[in-house]
Amino acid sequence: MPAAVRRESGNTSRPVARRFADRFVDLAQARSPLCLGLDPSEDLIRHWGLDDSVEGMHRFCQTVLEAAADEIAVVKPQCGFFERLGPGGMDVMAKVIRQAKSQGALALIDCKRGDFARTMTGYAQAMLGDDSGFGGDAMTVTAYLGLDALRPVIDRAAACGAAVFVVVRSSNADGHFLQKAMHDDGRTVAEALADSITVINRETGEGIGHVGAVIGATIDAADSTVLDRLPLSLVLAPGVGAQGATISDVKARFGRAAKRTLPSVSRAILAKGPSVAGLRTAIRRYRDEAWAANSEQ
Ligand SMILES: O=c1ccn([C@@H]2O[C@H](COP(=O)(O)O)[C@@H](O)[C@H]2O)c(=O)[nH]1
């Protein structure tokens, strides 16, 4: 029976959504694995000649999605930039997520939540699944309070065909002070986290699992061995474009994981607006590069 029509045991009314990993693999082939970052910062909105208001933000996002049309696999709203305008900004994020999904893309909310377990239940209910507050297909989290604290998000993702991306190695160098700290057993914090993620994905036993990792595209070759510890994870790779990494860097540095990677670009595309044609040219350039890199291996 196709996963799309499988039903949760004991529940005859609610179909289980197809798994995020399966939906991403299909979209990566049909469109490209590119993840389009939607970061409506004050400086970008003003650079477009718009008011930094709820209306200006909505116009900004609609224009980006108009340019992306049905050519992008994943849209990643950066929650922080929506939150800064309060409830109005968050309402725009909800609308943007609906619009991206109606264009056939997956919506990955980049909110990097990381609290203790009981509170994570609230964040999971806010972000993940069609019946959540914001209707995301995936969200980012941080594990500074421990991976067990993230269980409510991980379990909800498994139940509703969503995904969770745990920050393992960030794209900014100052994060490495924590991520490269060493455990007594000789593993770095990032390596130990990667191993724990793989244990959870292995328990699910369905190939690529619902717990992904964030690994900056800016990672150097020597540090990319952490990816060998994540054989069952999708990898979100921010840092392409404005932070200096290229799609070719991702292919070269990420090795076998490159095929499971979502290279993410925000400013390098968004700065081409407000012209839809300018945005579309930039989107297509990164999309084609990502698609070619993905199909070459
Ligand atoms: O390690 C990380 C994790 C997340 N990000 C986010 O990705 C985008 C990057 O934007 P660019 O304009 O393409 O540099 C942004 O939303 C970050 O918060 C990251 O950069 N690094």
The ligand as a Gaussian input file, in Angstrom:
#p B3LYP/6-31G(d) Opt

LIG

0 1
 O       24.947000      26.859000      10.502000
 C       24.040000      27.562000      10.045000
 C       22.713000      27.294000      10.276000
 C       21.754000      28.085000       9.699000
 N       22.080000      29.139000       8.930000
 C       20.968000      29.939000       8.340000
 O       20.994000      29.784000       6.915000
 C       20.767000      31.041000       6.300000
 C       22.000000      31.431000       5.521000
 O       21.778000      32.615000       4.794000
 P       22.752000      33.125000       3.626000
 O       22.217000      34.468000       3.298000
 O       22.634000      32.158000       2.484000
 O       24.115000      33.176000       4.197000
 C       20.396000      32.021000       7.396000
 O       18.995000      32.014000       7.535000
 C       21.055000      31.431000       8.631000
 O       20.364000      31.740000       9.806000
 C       23.388000      29.402000       8.688000
 O       23.743000      30.349000       7.958000
 N       24.346000      28.595000       9.252000

